[in-house]
Amino acid sequence: MNSRPPILTALLNPLNLSMLAVTVAAGLCSAWWLAPVGLVLWLVMVIVIARDPGVKITFTRQSREPLAQRYQVRFDRLDRARITIFNTMQRVGNASFRKSIEPVQSSLDDLTEHAYQLSLQMSALDNNFAIQRISNNFEDEIEKMQNNIRGAANASDRREFEQTLASLNTRQTQLNQIANLLSRFEAQLAGTNNAIDGLVTGLVGLQGRGSTQIEAKVAQFLKIIQTEKDELNQFDAELEKISLI
């Protein structure tokens, strides 16, 4: 996907390009000392746009790699919830309210990024798992080894077949564990979506409420997000174990 870094977006902004052209023209055709002044103003405009949170969010979203379909839909829903809160903050004119909910926005940004990184790892694992399932038929191989054990001509052959059978059983168990992990993570994303969707609804409804009520709700929202973070952390630990298999 084609995406531009915030600084490049700022440089190619039509208003900034126009300002640069006017600065050059003024320096060449009017007074040379206008050029440095114009360049300073142009640089300020570039920095302001490059640091715009909306530009950064757009770049982050466009630069993400695609996920496995089973995770993409659920992650997109979580990301939309984050954007909803961001847009709510931008629309609200009450600076005090924006400041009150900034911790929620920041914490949700962290949760979303963590969910994306996990989804990326799970997508790679899901792809590898699908290939393993297609290229290996453990049921047939296990049955074949069991038959070989029963028909072994001597103890040495039997021992070799038994070792192969143990290896097949171990690998099948590992793949079953991976399948379970992939399904559990999918369910976790669905649960996170439900929790965050409820949070967004509650946060949007806080506009116009008293500061005491807003503070109490923000604390509650942060606790909800932290719970989801803690649950995702468990998958980090399980992925670490899987990588050692």
Beta strands, then each sheet from edge to edge (+ up, - down):
end
